[in-house]
């Protein structure tokens, strides 16, 4: 999968241990809008998706995470690569540790039917809900997002940049038709 960009805060020591947490994230286009997770508490948009378990394939994690976070059933045959983003920064959880994450982004289609969300406690606390929005609205909301929590701040800057890349590809594709 091609790397879209890299975020490396270089705020850690090279001798620190590395905690590796890959993730799979869904790009779901619905007409001229995009399906995203909205945090009612923090007021940001993120792509549906999350951590890949050690024994799990990327696409299986994508299917599981989309079902859990937004209640959509992914059409497995529709999954296609968009790109990845590497993120490295000092861990906000453990001293002397680097948080490293490769985020794998996939376009996919979903069935029209929805199932119930199965949110983790932190997702429920953040007020995660599915929203199908104009991509420019999501970019604008994330552009003004700011947090004292560096972890969230970096995540939302990443999501904004990926949204901008999708918009650029979308515009290029639309111009060709």
C-alpha positions, 0 to 999 in steps of 0.5 A: 500500500502506498504511503500517503504521508508521515507524521513523526513528532520526534518528541521521543528518545531513539532508545525508547521502546516502541508500542506498535498499534496498526489500524484499519480505517474506512472511506465510505462514500454515500452519493456526494457525501462521506460517512464519518464518526462524529464525537459529540463530546470533542466535536471532531470527525474521524474515519470509522475504524480502529486497531488491528488485533495481532491475529487479524488481517487488515480487511477483517479488522476494517469490517469488524471496526466499521460494524462496531463503530457505526453499525455498517456492514462492509461488502468485503469484495468492495474493499480497495486500498487508498493509502497508509499514514505512519504516525510516531510520537512519544506515548501519552500512556507510558514513559519511555515509550514511542507510540507508532501506528500505521493507519491503513485507509480503504475505500469500501461499500456498505450494505443499506441495512445497519446493525447496532453499534458496539462502542468501547467505553471511551467511544461511548464517552466521546459520544461517537455517532455516524454522520453522513456529511459533506467532505468540506464540512468535515474538513472545516470542523477538523481544521478548527479542532484543538485539544490539550490532549496531544494524542487527539490533536495529532489524530484529528490533524491526520484525519483532516489531511486524509480528507483533503487528499480524498477531496482532491482525488474526488475532484480530479475523478469528477473532472475526468468524467 
